[in-house]
Amino acid sequence: MNCFYHPEKTAVGLCKFCQCGLCSECAALVDDVLACKHRHEDEVHQLEQFTARNFFQSKRVASAYYRNATFYSLVGVLFAGFGAIQYRFLGLQAVFFIMTGLFLLYAAIANYLEGRKQK
């Protein structure tokens, strides 16, 4: 591949913003990635900041899933336990509590597994 701006020179890499081949004369190193010198340096810097922010936010998303999983599991156990204890007194209403508790436990497992994907 040749340089986009100097077709007679061999490219050393690609600009992260425009994906054009760059020779060593045209390449500028911005945040450990290449950019077109005097053309796309600011844009590449903004892209790198955006990527770093997204990476940081993804860590926060995982912790939110774990927090939700903990809450759903506690409430699910309470609902299912209450329904099981009160079954002989409440009958069909107790089955509703048990089913709600089981659904919340399912939601807890789903949130836990989704949190593991986000790591």
Number of C-alpha atoms within 10 A of each C-alpha: 14 16 21 18 15 14 13 10 16 15 21 16 19 20 21 20 17 12 13 17 25 27 22 13 14 20 22 20 14 18 14 9 16 23 29 28 17 10 12 18 22 15 16 22 19 13 15 17 13 12 12 12 11 12 12 11 11 15 13 14 15 20 16 15 20 19 15 19 23 17 15 21 20 15 17 24 17 17 23 23 16 15 24 16 13 16 17 10 10 14 12 12 13 21 16 16 22 24 16 19 24 18 17 23 23 16 18 24 18 14 21 20 15 16 22 12 9 13 12
